[in-house]
Amino acid sequence: MSSDCESYYTKENVLVEGFTCPKADSDTTALFCCGFSDLKYCCDDPNSFFPYEYGYMWWLSLSTS
């Protein structure tokens, strides 16, 4: 099993090419594309991708505290 992380732009506007999980140099249980629209990585939780920018989600967690 594997999943694809589509290419994206970081908050610094740098293009990161798409990649397939798990990556060759990472944990073999990291099968899913996780993270945010501007910061993606492989992880083992299929529900850990959020279609928002990382900074926006971080701001939301601060505003609810």
C-alpha positions as YAML, in Angstrom:
chain: A
units: angstrom
residues:
- id: 1
  name: MET
  ca: [0.00, 0.00, 0.00]
- id: 2
  name: SER
  ca: [1.16, 3.55, -0.72]
- id: 3
  name: SER
  ca: [-0.21, 7.02, -1.29]
- id: 4
  name: ASP
  ca: [0.89, 10.04, -3.28]
- id: 5
  name: CYS
  ca: [1.56, 13.51, -1.92]
- id: 6
  name: GLU
  ca: [0.98, 16.01, -4.70]
- id: 7
  name: SER
  ca: [3.50, 18.78, -5.30]
- id: 8
  name: TYR
  ca: [2.98, 21.95, -3.29]
- id: 9
  name: TYR
  ca: [4.41, 25.38, -2.49]
- id: 10
  name: THR
  ca: [5.85, 26.02, 0.95]
- id: 11
  name: LYS
  ca: [5.05, 29.21, 2.86]
- id: 12
  name: GLU
  ca: [8.32, 30.57, 1.42]
- id: 13
  name: ASN
  ca: [6.85, 29.95, -2.07]
- id: 14
  name: VAL
  ca: [9.30, 27.12, -2.85]
- id: 15
  name: LEU
  ca: [7.97, 24.29, -5.01]
- id: 16
  name: VAL
  ca: [8.26, 20.83, -3.48]
- id: 17
  name: GLU
  ca: [7.83, 18.06, -6.04]
- id: 18
  name: GLY
  ca: [5.26, 15.38, -5.36]
- id: 19
  name: PHE
  ca: [6.35, 12.14, -3.72]
- id: 20
  name: THR
  ca: [5.02, 8.71, -2.83]
- id: 21
  name: CYS
  ca: [4.68, 7.40, 0.71]
- id: 22
  name: PRO
  ca: [6.43, 5.62, 2.22]
- id: 23
  name: LYS
  ca: [9.64, 7.33, 1.15]
- id: 24
  name: ALA
  ca: [12.66, 5.09, 0.66]
- id: 25
  name: ASP
  ca: [14.51, 6.78, 3.53]
- id: 26
  name: SER
  ca: [11.62, 6.82, 6.03]
- id: 27
  name: ASP
  ca: [9.61, 4.51, 8.24]
- id: 28
  name: THR
  ca: [7.91, 1.77, 6.22]
- id: 29
  name: THR
  ca: [4.68, 2.26, 8.22]
- id: 30
  name: ALA
  ca: [4.43, 5.90, 7.04]
- id: 31
  name: LEU
  ca: [2.04, 5.00, 4.24]
- id: 32
  name: PHE
  ca: [-0.14, 8.10, 4.11]
- id: 33
  name: CYS
  ca: [0.29, 11.67, 2.91]
- id: 34
  name: CYS
  ca: [-0.09, 13.87, 5.98]
- id: 35
  name: GLY
  ca: [0.33, 17.49, 6.91]
- id: 36
  name: PHE
  ca: [-1.09, 20.63, 5.35]
- id: 37
  name: SER
  ca: [-1.43, 22.21, 1.92]
- id: 38
  name: ASP
  ca: [1.96, 23.91, 2.39]
- id: 39
  name: LEU
  ca: [3.80, 21.25, 4.46]
- id: 40
  name: LYS
  ca: [3.39, 17.59, 3.53]
- id: 41
  name: TYR
  ca: [5.05, 14.48, 4.92]
- id: 42
  name: CYS
  ca: [4.46, 10.74, 5.22]
- id: 43
  name: CYS
  ca: [2.91, 9.32, 8.39]
- id: 44
  name: ASP
  ca: [0.99, 6.28, 9.64]
- id: 45
  name: ASP
  ca: [-2.39, 8.00, 10.24]
- id: 46
  name: PRO
  ca: [-4.77, 8.15, 7.24]
- id: 47
  name: ASN
  ca: [-6.68, 11.06, 8.83]
- id: 48
  name: SER
  ca: [-3.78, 13.46, 9.28]
- id: 49
  name: PHE
  ca: [-3.99, 15.60, 6.14]
- id: 50
  name: PHE
  ca: [-5.63, 19.00, 6.44]
- id: 51
  name: PRO
  ca: [-6.37, 21.05, 3.28]
- id: 52
  name: TYR
  ca: [-5.34, 24.29, 5.00]
- id: 53
  name: GLU
  ca: [-2.08, 26.14, 5.37]
- id: 54
  name: TYR
  ca: [0.02, 25.16, 8.38]
- id: 55
  name: GLY
  ca: [0.09, 28.72, 9.75]
- id: 56
  name: TYR
  ca: [-3.69, 29.02, 9.52]
- id: 57
  name: MET
  ca: [-4.25, 25.83, 11.49]
- id: 58
  name: TRP
  ca: [-1.70, 26.92, 14.11]
- id: 59
  name: TRP
  ca: [-3.47, 30.29, 14.43]
- id: 60
  name: LEU
  ca: [-6.81, 28.50, 14.95]
- id: 61
  name: SER
  ca: [-5.43, 26.42, 17.81]
- id: 62
  name: LEU
  ca: [-4.16, 29.59, 19.52]
- id: 63
  name: SER
  ca: [-7.43, 31.45, 19.10]
- id: 64
  name: THR
  ca: [-9.44, 28.68, 20.79]
- id: 65
  name: SER
  ca: [-7.17, 28.53, 23.85]
...
